[in-house]
Amino acid sequence: MKRLILFGALCLPAFLAGCIHNDLPYPVVTINIEAIEAEGLDGAAQINAAQQTVILPLLETTDIRNVHITSVTLTEGGQSSVAFPGTFDLRTPLYTTLSLYQEYGWSIAATQTIERYFRVKKQVGAAEIELDRETGETQVVNFVAAVDCGTPINPNLARVQAEGGILQGIGMALTENITYDRRGMPAENSLMQYKIPTRQDIGRISVEFEASYEETGPYGAKSIGEVVINTPLPAIADAVYNAIGKRFCELPITPEQIAMAAK
């Protein structure tokens, strides 16, 4: 009987120890990217702790496929699932998980502005539009263009090609836009969102040719496939200016922008 009591006394502490759990909660420590440095930046990195994103503005000469991130400073004690420093392809955002007691997903993306200036000669375009000052809706009802494409070898085919390029230019001026979500993915990922105008959306397009002889081209011809896209942009912007007295220097010129400017 004494042995049984002694055995029970020894087992009781062990049983109680097995029932004790660590119920103390982990402290909540938010881990952020406090600072980041990279080669080839055009200004300071844009860190948004609320959205857990970093935007790196790159110089035009920086290779976005090989961006060398030299240092990343985290909140004290934090760790990153991606090792820094390192060289990364930022054509798509870089995702990393920061952690101490909890995990926080961050993205690092890059923006790059590449400016190109060009001069277009012997291209003339004029746009007639209908504009609703209350809603900002704008429609091109008539567009007239004079095009110098050298010596047109097939005038009918060249005219259709020019009309298609002008239609693309009208879309660029008024409807075609690309926006990105917080992951850097385009929001306009189908033709339901990316609004390309069709022939039914536009009124009359008239094209006339001012023939010349291009010595470097075959039989005096030169390019027509893309040059005609240039004239709708300033022509429509001028037409909108004539309607509401407001200059727009960025494309597309959206109905929201027009309605706000017309108030």
C-alpha distance (Angstrom), angle and dihedral (degrees) to the residues before:
residue distance angle dihedral
M1 . . .
K2 3.85 . .
R3 3.79 90.6 .
L4 3.82 91.4 51.5
I5 3.82 92.4 50.2
L6 3.80 91.1 47.2
F7 3.81 91.5 49.9
G8 3.80 90.9 49.7
A9 3.80 91.3 49.5
L10 3.82 90.6 52.6
C11 3.82 93.7 47.7
L12 3.81 95.0 49.4
P13 3.86 96.0 69.0
A14 3.79 90.7 46.0
F15 3.81 91.0 50.4
L16 3.79 92.1 48.7
A17 3.81 91.5 47.9
G18 3.80 89.7 53.6
C19 3.81 90.5 54.6
I20 3.82 95.4 54.1
H21 3.82 113.7 99.5
N22 3.79 130.7 -173.8
D23 3.80 98.9 -109.5
L24 3.80 94.2 167.8
P25 3.87 106.8 119.1
Y26 3.78 121.5 -129.0
P27 3.80 112.4 -107.5
V28 3.80 115.7 -107.0
V29 3.79 107.5 -116.6
T30 3.79 116.4 173.4
I31 3.80 111.3 -143.7
N32 3.79 115.9 -151.6
I33 3.76 137.6 172.9
E34 3.78 100.6 -107.2
A35 3.80 98.4 -178.2
I36 3.78 138.8 -3.6
E37 3.78 133.1 -169.6
A38 3.78 129.5 -166.5
E39 3.76 138.6 168.0
G40 3.78 119.0 -101.1
L41 3.80 98.9 24.5
D42 3.78 122.2 160.3
G43 3.79 96.1 -148.9
A44 3.79 134.7 -31.4
A45 3.78 123.4 -30.9
Q46 3.81 115.3 -101.8
I47 3.81 109.2 -127.2
N48 3.81 118.1 -170.6
A49 3.80 109.6 -173.4
A50 3.81 93.2 -178.5
Q51 3.80 92.8 58.1
Q52 3.82 93.6 30.0
T53 3.79 93.0 -128.0
V54 3.79 137.2 131.1
I55 3.81 124.0 -158.7
L56 3.79 118.3 -162.6
P57 3.84 113.6 -160.0
L58 3.80 106.2 -147.7
L59 3.77 129.8 -155.9
E60 3.79 116.2 -113.2
T61 3.79 89.7 -111.3
T62 3.82 94.7 52.7
D63 3.80 115.8 106.2
I64 3.81 102.8 -125.9
R65 3.81 88.7 -160.4
N66 3.81 91.1 62.8
V67 3.79 110.2 35.2
H68 3.80 111.9 165.8
I69 3.80 110.6 -146.1
T70 3.77 104.0 -159.9
S71 3.81 100.7 -173.2
V72 3.79 142.2 1.7
T73 3.80 121.4 -166.6
L74 3.80 116.2 -156.0
T75 3.78 132.8 -171.4
E76 3.80 108.8 -78.4
G77 3.78 111.6 -75.6
G78 3.79 94.9 13.4
Q79 3.77 124.5 133.1
S80 3.82 131.2 -158.3
S81 3.77 127.3 -141.0
V82 3.81 88.1 -142.7
A83 3.76 117.7 65.7
F84 3.81 116.5 -123.4
P85 2.98 139.0 -127.0
G86 3.78 98.5 47.2
T87 3.79 147.6 122.5
F88 3.80 117.5 -97.6
D89 3.80 140.6 -178.4
L90 3.80 103.3 -122.4
R91 3.79 97.9 -177.5
T92 3.80 80.6 107.5
P93 3.82 124.1 29.8
L94 3.79 119.5 -86.1
Y95 3.81 112.8 -129.0
T96 3.79 123.9 -153.8
T97 3.81 134.6 171.2
L98 3.80 117.4 -134.6
S99 3.76 116.9 -158.6
L100 3.79 147.3 171.2
Y101 3.80 108.1 143.0
Q102 3.81 94.7 -20.3
E103 3.81 131.3 30.5
Y104 3.80 126.2 -117.4
G105 3.80 123.9 -170.6
W106 3.81 115.6 -139.6
S107 3.80 132.7 -179.6
I108 3.79 128.9 -151.2
A109 3.80 116.0 -158.9
A110 3.79 135.6 169.9
T111 3.78 134.3 -136.8
Q112 3.77 124.2 -161.7
T113 3.79 129.2 -174.5
I114 3.78 115.3 -155.3
E115 3.79 113.6 -172.2
R116 3.78 121.9 -160.2
Y117 3.78 125.9 176.9
F118 3.78 123.7 -160.0
R119 3.76 138.5 166.5
V120 3.78 123.6 -135.1
K121 3.78 118.0 -153.2
K122 3.76 129.8 -160.4
Q123 3.80 96.4 8.3
V124 3.79 118.6 124.5
G125 3.81 128.4 179.0
A126 3.80 136.3 171.0
A127 3.81 126.5 -170.7
E128 3.79 130.8 -157.4
I129 3.78 112.8 -163.3
E130 3.78 141.0 -177.3
L131 3.81 111.6 -139.9
D132 3.80 129.7 -173.6
R133 3.81 107.2 -149.7
E134 3.81 92.9 -160.3
T135 3.81 99.7 50.3
G136 3.80 99.1 22.0
E137 3.79 91.6 -131.0
T138 3.80 110.0 154.5
Q139 3.78 129.2 -170.0
V140 3.77 129.2 -176.1
V141 3.80 105.9 -131.8
N142 3.79 97.5 174.3
F143 3.79 133.9 15.3
V144 3.79 124.0 -179.7
A145 3.81 122.3 -169.8
A146 3.77 135.7 -179.2
V147 3.80 112.0 -158.4
D148 3.77 132.8 -167.6
C149 3.79 107.4 -157.2
G150 3.78 95.9 153.7
T151 3.79 113.2 -109.0
P152 3.82 109.3 -11.9
I153 3.80 106.9 -133.3
N154 3.81 92.3 -169.2
P155 3.84 107.2 22.1
N156 3.81 95.3 -173.5
L157 3.80 93.6 51.3
A158 3.80 91.1 43.1
R159 3.82 90.7 51.8
V160 3.82 92.6 52.2
Q161 3.81 89.4 47.6
A162 3.80 90.5 51.4
E163 3.81 92.1 48.8
G164 3.80 90.4 52.6
G165 3.80 92.0 50.3
I166 3.81 91.3 48.5
L167 3.81 90.0 51.1
Q168 3.80 89.0 53.1
G169 3.80 89.4 50.8
I170 3.80 90.9 51.9
G171 3.80 89.6 52.0
M172 3.78 90.8 49.3
A173 3.80 90.2 51.5
L174 3.81 98.9 47.0
T175 3.80 116.6 14.3
E176 3.80 117.7 10.7
N177 3.79 111.3 96.4
I178 3.79 138.1 152.5
T179 3.81 123.7 -152.3
Y180 3.80 128.9 174.9
D181 3.78 134.0 -141.3
R182 3.80 125.4 -135.1
R183 3.82 90.5 -83.0
G184 3.78 91.4 56.1
M185 3.80 93.3 -109.6
P186 3.82 119.6 137.9
A187 3.79 114.0 -104.6
E188 3.82 91.2 -154.9
N189 3.81 95.4 67.2
S190 3.80 97.9 148.2
L191 3.79 139.2 34.3
M192 3.81 88.3 -100.7
Q193 3.83 88.8 70.4
Y194 3.81 101.0 24.8
K195 3.78 99.6 68.7
I196 3.80 112.2 -148.8
P197 3.82 111.4 179.1
T198 3.78 118.5 -122.7
R199 3.77 128.1 -150.8
Q200 3.80 89.3 -95.2
D201 3.81 91.4 59.3
I202 3.81 93.5 59.5
G203 3.77 131.4 62.0
R204 3.79 122.6 -142.0
I205 3.81 123.2 -19.3
S206 3.80 116.4 -166.3
V207 3.80 122.6 -171.6
E208 3.78 127.9 -171.2
F209 3.79 126.5 -179.8
E210 3.79 126.8 -133.7
A211 3.79 99.0 -159.8
S212 3.79 121.8 -144.9
Y213 3.77 134.7 160.1
E214 3.78 117.6 -105.8
E215 3.78 108.3 -159.7
T216 3.81 94.3 -160.3
G217 3.82 94.7 50.8
P218 3.80 131.2 77.9
Y219 3.81 110.6 -85.2
G220 3.79 90.2 -12.9
A221 3.83 95.4 -56.9
K222 3.80 127.4 132.0
S223 3.79 138.1 -177.8
I224 3.80 121.9 -49.6
G225 3.79 102.8 155.4
E226 3.80 97.3 90.4
V227 3.80 109.4 7.7
V228 3.82 94.3 81.6
I229 3.81 91.7 60.8
N230 3.81 89.8 73.9
T231 3.79 101.0 66.9
P232 3.86 101.7 58.2
L233 3.80 92.9 61.1
P234 3.84 99.6 63.1
A235 3.80 92.6 30.7
I236 3.82 93.1 57.3
A237 3.81 92.3 40.9
D238 3.81 89.2 54.2
A239 3.81 91.3 47.6
V240 3.82 90.6 52.4
Y241 3.80 89.5 48.1
N242 3.80 90.6 52.2
A243 3.82 89.4 50.9
I244 3.82 101.2 47.8
G245 3.82 105.8 8.1
K246 3.82 94.9 -118.0
R247 3.81 126.6 122.3
F248 3.81 118.3 -142.6
C249 3.79 118.8 -161.2
E250 3.81 99.7 178.2
L251 3.79 130.6 64.9
P252 2.90 140.5 -92.3
I253 3.79 101.3 37.3
T254 3.80 97.7 -145.5
P255 3.81 128.2 -157.6
E256 3.82 89.3 -116.1
Q257 3.80 91.7 56.7
I258 3.79 92.4 47.1
A259 3.82 94.3 47.3
M260 3.82 92.0 49.4
A261 3.80 92.3 47.2
A262 3.81 92.7 47.3
K263 3.83 93.9 57.5
